[in-house]
Amino acid sequence: QVQLVESGGGLVQAGGSLRLSCAASGGALSDYAMGWFRQAPGKEREFVAATAISWSGNGSYFADSVKGRFTISRDNAKNTVLLQMNNLKAEDTAVYYCAAAQNNFDVTYTAGVDYWGQGTQVTVSL
């Protein structure tokens, strides 16, 4: 059973940056496609970014709303995935969840995810 724990959320002004971290235990992140989702109040959880399983080339995928502003990376030696968020906007305010899935496609939609973290709040003020 893989357990995921997010950290790094907080309050930031529009235009600022935050880096979210997801630490895993109970399994090797290199065996999973890893992703980030977010859920704003009153809205459905939505895909943000993903990094492919290591053996498939570590490709990255992003929602159109964050392309050019967010990057995702993994450190398999530390069993950690990072989400670097730059030029944050008020509409980025949400609870951000780390996710793991056993294939690259499944990590891009909520029903395909095998493991979830508990979430970390990101609030962007104007």
Backbone as CSV, one residue per row, in Angstrom:
resi,resn,N_x,N_y,N_z,CA_x,CA_y,CA_z,C_x,C_y,C_z
1,GLN,0.842,-1.182,0.000,0.000,0.000,0.000,0.888,1.247,0.000
2,VAL,0.785,2.036,-1.044,1.571,3.258,-1.136,0.867,4.372,-0.386
3,GLN,1.622,5.100,0.401,1.085,6.265,1.100,1.783,7.517,0.580
4,LEU,0.997,8.540,0.302,1.522,9.785,-0.258,1.222,10.931,0.709
5,VAL,2.234,11.764,0.950,2.061,12.900,1.853,2.553,14.157,1.159
6,GLU,1.642,15.121,1.006,2.002,16.384,0.366,2.444,17.405,1.400
7,SER,3.262,18.333,0.944,3.661,19.464,1.769,3.994,20.630,0.847
8,GLY,4.109,21.818,1.445,4.539,22.986,0.682,3.448,23.968,0.318
9,GLY,2.215,23.655,0.645,1.146,24.582,0.351,1.218,25.814,1.241
10,GLY,0.383,26.789,0.931,0.361,28.000,1.741,-0.323,29.133,1.027
11,LEU,-0.106,30.330,1.569,-0.695,31.550,1.028,0.379,32.330,0.285
12,VAL,0.072,32.740,-0.935,1.031,33.479,-1.750,0.273,34.534,-2.545
13,GLN,0.950,35.613,-2.846,0.333,36.653,-3.666,0.358,36.259,-5.143
14,ALA,-0.576,36.797,-5.869,-0.604,36.559,-7.315,0.741,36.954,-7.923
15,GLY,1.227,36.107,-8.823,2.530,36.319,-9.436,3.663,35.629,-8.715
16,GLY,3.380,35.126,-7.533,4.402,34.448,-6.745,4.548,32.985,-7.110
17,SER,5.374,32.291,-6.326,5.694,30.884,-6.596,5.547,30.046,-5.337
18,LEU,5.251,28.790,-5.540,5.252,27.790,-4.474,5.782,26.492,-5.059
19,ARG,6.358,25.682,-4.209,6.771,24.346,-4.625,6.124,23.329,-3.707
20,LEU,5.370,22.446,-4.293,4.730,21.365,-3.550,5.586,20.111,-3.646
21,SER,5.602,19.378,-2.559,6.361,18.143,-2.507,5.430,17.003,-2.129
22,CYS,5.676,15.847,-2.716,4.917,14.636,-2.401,5.906,13.542,-2.066
23,ALA,5.844,13.085,-0.834,6.739,12.026,-0.382,5.967,10.721,-0.271
24,ALA,6.578,9.653,-0.729,5.915,8.359,-0.755,6.562,7.380,0.205
25,SER,5.738,6.493,0.735,6.233,5.374,1.529,5.425,4.146,1.173
26,GLY,6.000,2.977,1.427,5.304,1.732,1.139,5.437,1.268,-0.299
27,GLY,6.214,1.972,-1.079,6.412,1.582,-2.469,7.372,2.520,-3.148
28,ALA,7.892,2.104,-4.289,8.849,2.927,-5.032,8.111,3.766,-6.064
29,LEU,8.300,5.085,-6.004,7.639,5.959,-6.970,8.067,5.674,-8.398
30,SER,9.239,5.098,-8.570,9.706,4.801,-9.920,8.815,3.776,-10.616
31,ASP,8.000,3.048,-9.843,7.088,2.049,-10.409,5.745,2.641,-10.826
32,TYR,5.558,3.932,-10.591,4.264,4.554,-10.831,4.384,5.805,-11.699
33,ALA,3.326,6.044,-12.450,3.141,7.366,-13.024,2.614,8.254,-11.905
34,MET,3.170,9.454,-11.789,2.822,10.346,-10.684,2.179,11.619,-11.200
35,GLY,1.205,12.098,-10.466,0.507,13.289,-10.921,0.062,14.185,-9.792
36,TRP,-0.433,15.353,-10.187,-1.043,16.301,-9.264,-2.411,16.688,-9.802
37,PHE,-3.360,16.735,-8.893,-4.700,17.198,-9.186,-5.001,18.348,-8.233
38,ARG,-6.061,19.074,-8.500,-6.499,20.113,-7.582,-8.019,20.184,-7.568
39,GLN,-8.516,20.671,-6.439,-9.961,20.808,-6.289,-10.260,22.128,-5.592
40,ALA,-10.951,22.993,-6.316,-11.378,24.272,-5.759,-12.761,24.104,-5.140
41,PRO,-13.142,24.970,-4.206,-14.463,24.869,-3.570,-15.587,24.855,-4.596
42,GLY,-16.465,23.870,-4.463,-17.614,23.782,-5.348,-17.327,23.236,-6.725
43,LYS,-16.096,22.810,-6.950,-15.717,22.282,-8.272,-15.217,20.849,-8.162
44,GLU,-15.197,20.176,-9.291,-14.688,18.812,-9.323,-13.163,18.817,-9.294
45,ARG,-12.621,17.722,-8.825,-11.171,17.563,-8.838,-10.698,17.489,-10.283
46,GLU,-9.626,18.219,-10.596,-9.157,18.271,-11.975,-7.667,17.975,-12.070
47,PHE,-7.288,17.420,-13.200,-5.900,17.098,-13.473,-5.078,18.370,-13.647
48,VAL,-3.853,18.353,-13.101,-2.951,19.496,-13.225,-1.694,19.119,-14.010
49,ALA,-1.003,18.075,-13.553,0.265,17.710,-14.181,0.593,16.265,-13.841
50,ALA,1.428,15.652,-14.686,1.851,14.279,-14.434,3.228,14.044,-15.018
51,THR,3.916,13.091,-14.418,5.187,12.636,-14.951,5.097,11.125,-15.148
52,ALA,5.583,10.686,-16.294,5.418,9.290,-16.684,6.268,8.355,-15.834
53,ILE,5.880,7.098,-15.852,6.681,6.064,-15.200,8.109,6.134,-15.723
54,SER,9.069,5.942,-14.849,10.472,6.156,-15.188,10.929,5.354,-16.387
55,TRP,10.531,4.069,-16.479,11.028,3.234,-17.558,10.519,3.678,-18.917
56,SER,9.453,4.504,-18.942,8.873,4.950,-20.207,9.446,6.278,-20.673
57,GLY,10.367,6.866,-19.918,11.035,8.057,-20.413,10.820,9.328,-19.639
58,ASN,10.049,9.285,-18.551,9.867,10.477,-17.717,9.253,11.660,-18.443
59,GLY,8.383,11.418,-19.393,7.683,12.515,-20.052,6.771,13.227,-19.072
60,SER,6.445,14.486,-19.367,5.572,15.278,-18.512,4.346,15.751,-19.274
61,TYR,3.248,15.924,-18.547,1.986,16.341,-19.159,1.367,17.399,-18.256
62,PHE,0.733,18.384,-18.873,0.159,19.480,-18.112,-1.215,19.853,-18.636
63,ALA,-2.068,20.288,-17.724,-3.333,20.890,-18.129,-3.032,22.207,-18.843
64,ASP,-3.883,22.564,-19.782,-3.655,23.792,-20.550,-3.579,25.019,-19.636
65,SER,-4.321,24.984,-18.550,-4.398,26.148,-17.663,-3.090,26.424,-16.927
66,VAL,-2.186,25.442,-16.873,-0.940,25.645,-16.127,0.305,25.521,-17.005
67,LYS,0.137,25.210,-18.260,1.293,25.078,-19.158,2.108,26.362,-19.184
68,GLY,3.413,26.195,-19.100,4.309,27.348,-19.116,4.505,27.975,-17.750
69,ARG,3.711,27.592,-16.760,3.827,28.145,-15.409,4.238,27.083,-14.390
70,PHE,3.793,25.849,-14.586,4.075,24.763,-13.637,5.051,23.783,-14.270
71,THR,5.898,23.212,-13.442,6.742,22.099,-13.870,6.629,20.977,-12.851
72,ILE,6.849,19.758,-13.305,6.787,18.593,-12.432,8.086,17.830,-12.579
73,SER,8.574,17.308,-11.468,9.800,16.529,-11.509,9.725,15.444,-10.446
74,ARG,10.551,14.440,-10.610,10.590,13.366,-9.620,12.033,13.090,-9.240
75,ASP,12.216,12.710,-8.014,13.512,12.257,-7.516,13.285,10.852,-6.982
76,ASN,13.549,9.867,-7.811,13.262,8.490,-7.414,14.128,8.042,-6.241
77,ALA,15.319,8.577,-6.137,16.191,8.194,-5.022,15.589,8.651,-3.689
78,LYS,14.895,9.794,-3.711,14.266,10.301,-2.491,12.788,9.935,-2.408
79,ASN,12.314,9.218,-3.427,10.891,8.820,-3.464,9.976,10.026,-3.344
80,THR,10.304,11.062,-4.103,9.606,12.336,-4.000,9.255,12.874,-5.380
81,VAL,8.096,13.536,-5.449,7.678,14.238,-6.661,7.427,15.698,-6.294
82,LEU,7.887,16.592,-7.140,7.750,18.016,-6.889,6.881,18.672,-7.943
83,LEU,6.117,19.666,-7.515,5.360,20.504,-8.431,5.780,21.950,-8.184
84,GLN,6.512,22.513,-9.119,6.932,23.902,-9.036,5.894,24.767,-9.723
85,MET,5.345,25.712,-8.969,4.270,26.550,-9.496,4.747,27.997,-9.514
86,ASN,4.832,28.565,-10.701,5.278,29.942,-10.864,4.154,30.796,-11.425
87,ASN,4.311,32.099,-11.268,3.327,33.061,-11.788,1.904,32.640,-11.396
88,LEU,1.723,32.397,-10.122,0.439,31.901,-9.637,-0.655,32.939,-9.811
89,LYS,-1.857,32.435,-10.067,-3.028,33.270,-10.271,-4.085,32.922,-9.219
90,ALA,-5.025,33.813,-9.027,-6.080,33.566,-8.046,-6.837,32.279,-8.369
91,GLU,-6.997,31.997,-9.654,-7.731,30.785,-10.053,-6.954,29.494,-9.792
92,ASP,-5.721,29.594,-9.353,-4.967,28.412,-8.961,-5.286,28.000,-7.511
93,THR,-6.052,28.811,-6.818,-6.418,28.494,-5.439,-7.222,27.202,-5.386
94,ALA,-6.746,26.248,-4.587,-7.381,24.941,-4.507,-6.623,24.088,-3.495
95,VAL,-7.210,22.943,-3.189,-6.465,21.903,-2.483,-5.778,21.051,-3.551
96,TYR,-4.488,20.859,-3.394,-3.702,20.110,-4.366,-3.412,18.709,-3.829
97,TYR,-3.657,17.720,-4.678,-3.498,16.319,-4.292,-2.436,15.639,-5.143
98,CYS,-1.596,14.884,-4.500,-0.638,14.025,-5.180,-1.328,12.713,-5.538
99,ALA,-0.948,12.126,-6.663,-1.616,10.918,-7.133,-0.616,9.963,-7.754
100,ALA,-0.900,8.667,-7.633,-0.063,7.639,-8.245,-0.942,6.647,-8.985
101,ALA,-0.480,6.234,-10.153,-1.217,5.249,-10.943,-0.222,4.311,-11.609
102,GLN,-0.698,3.166,-12.012,0.197,2.152,-12.554,0.458,2.306,-14.038
103,ASN,-0.176,3.269,-14.682,0.207,3.544,-16.057,0.025,5.016,-16.367
104,ASN,0.666,5.436,-17.449,0.750,6.868,-17.743,-0.601,7.495,-18.054
105,PHE,-1.492,6.752,-18.669,-2.781,7.332,-19.007,-3.658,7.485,-17.764
106,ASP,-3.659,6.475,-16.916,-4.561,6.478,-15.762,-4.267,7.602,-14.778
107,VAL,-3.045,8.127,-14.769,-2.723,9.186,-13.820,-3.268,10.538,-14.260
108,THR,-3.919,10.603,-15.406,-4.436,11.877,-15.905,-5.934,12.070,-15.648
109,TYR,-6.588,11.097,-15.021,-7.990,11.278,-14.672,-8.267,10.629,-13.317
110,THR,-9.229,11.204,-12.578,-9.424,10.827,-11.176,-9.745,9.351,-10.993
111,ALA,-10.583,8.784,-11.864,-10.978,7.382,-11.683,-9.830,6.421,-11.942
112,GLY,-8.786,6.880,-12.598,-7.669,6.010,-12.916,-6.602,5.947,-11.835
113,VAL,-6.681,6.850,-10.869,-5.654,6.941,-9.836,-5.791,5.801,-8.835
114,ASP,-4.653,5.228,-8.479,-4.635,4.129,-7.502,-4.448,4.638,-6.068
115,TYR,-3.648,5.679,-5.918,-3.352,6.196,-4.580,-3.415,7.720,-4.586
116,TRP,-3.969,8.254,-3.476,-4.087,9.696,-3.297,-3.380,10.125,-2.014
117,GLY,-2.855,11.342,-2.045,-2.423,11.972,-0.813,-3.609,12.654,-0.150
118,GLN,-3.357,13.263,0.996,-4.445,13.883,1.764,-4.744,15.304,1.304
119,GLY,-3.835,15.890,0.531,-4.058,17.226,-0.004,-3.351,18.302,0.781
120,THR,-3.001,19.382,0.086,-2.403,20.554,0.726,-3.027,21.797,0.104
121,GLN,-3.363,22.754,0.953,-4.085,23.947,0.498,-3.117,24.958,-0.119
122,VAL,-3.507,25.461,-1.278,-2.785,26.567,-1.918,-3.776,27.707,-2.091
123,THR,-3.436,28.863,-1.551,-4.293,30.029,-1.659,-3.502,31.173,-2.294
124,VAL,-4.040,31.707,-3.380,-3.370,32.807,-4.090,-4.218,34.053,-3.925
125,SER,-3.632,35.065,-3.312,-4.370,36.308,-3.070,-4.046,37.336,-4.155
126,LEU,-5.012,38.220,-4.372,-4.811,39.254,-5.391,-3.931,40.378,-4.864
